[in-house]
Amino acid sequence: MSQNKLITMDAGTLLTTPLPPTRFIASELIPQGLHILAGAPKIGKSWLALQICLRVASGETLWSFPVTSGTVLYLCLEDSFSRIQNRLFDITDDAPDNLRFATMSTVIGEGLENQIEDFLKSYPDTVLIVIDTLQRIRKANSDANPYASDYRDIGILKQLADKHRIAILLIHHLRKMNDDDPMNMISGTTGISGATDSNFVLKKDKRSGNAATLYCVGRDIEYRELQLEFDKAAHIWNTLSDSITDEPQPSDEIIIHLSAVMESLLSFTGTATELADELEKTCEAVILPNVLIKKMIRNQVELAERGISFDMKRTHDRKEISMRYKRVGCVGNDGKTDTASVSNLSTHPSQPTQEVETAGLSLKSGLNHGVENHAG
């Protein structure tokens, strides 16, 4: 596709087009995208990074956060395999085969991107790449504009993460000068901290102590502070408290009623107005069709967990919704247990018919009138 064309979508089409939900490697903590984990030297960043890698690779919960398991690549560019082995001896008795290590790589702009692309081709189930440290994959900076250099390097890695819908976690350092805002202590210009999707700062109250705070901020996560304590015997970080203590929000009533209707109907094809009419018979309340559509799109992951899948398309005379219900946990004719296709939803969402490639996002829409190419 020509790079001289802008790909645009009108607001109405965007509002009613199901898109892939953000994929979380650790629920509510580490989403897909590019992230920084910064801390002072020898504070325990590498131990924390290894702990995260092991949890994700093995599919075990990271503190209270469920993970999406898959292959993990850890670039330990300041270590040897001997040192990594000793750390594994200290932290675990059974390391998973889908956690892979490398101690050498090229740098950004000189082959690192190709090395990562080749790894992802060999291990397509990769969900997380940790690079320890960021400085090891950067060329010596001779740029007169440090901000531009920082932003360019970070942008290259972000494009990789976005393209493959994985998380890339960069281990980085803090400035020595203290600041009331821990994020301002991340070394480098704001071209680094501003171009990432999330920033995590690990900061001890006392250099000699075991307690620390993990400050978390990002585009797709709520700000939170995790109080951690390093267990010197087990070589892991344990949580003491979480600044976010809210109880999980109950499901939207419309989603609950929609689930009940689909359990009865099993399948549905019709307009949003017709679906709203079906719902009104159950919940005895007026439901606006446009509100219903927006709630379905926003809650598509929960619907998938309830066994409901849907797609939308435009026929010659109307916009049509097709819905299917499959009972979660039932044994099918093939003898296999059905499960909600949440993972399929995140990688193959309900989308239209004409494919549009844009900055790592693939959109398809039967609402072809809503997507346009504009020559530059």
Buried (B, 14 or more C-beta within 10 A) or exposed (E): EEEEEEBBBEEEBBEBBBEBBBBBBBBBBBBBBBBBBBBBEEBBBBBBBBBBBBBBBBEEEBBEBBBBBBBBBBBBBEBEEEEBEEBBEBBBEEBBEBBBBBBEBEBBEEEBBEBBEEBBEEBEEBBBBBBBBBBBBBEEEEEEEEBEBBBBBBBBBBBBBBBBBBBBBBBBBBEEEEEEEBBBBBBBBEBBBBBBBBBBBBBBEEEEEBEBBBBBBBEBBEEBBBBBBBEEEEBBBEBEEBEEEEEEEEEBEBBBBBBBBBEEEEEBEBBBBBBBEBBEEEBEEEBEBBEBBEBBBBBBBBBBBBBBBBBBBBEEEEBBBBBBBBEBEEEEEEEEEBBBBBEEBBEEBBBBEEEBEEEEEEBBBBBBEBBBEEEE
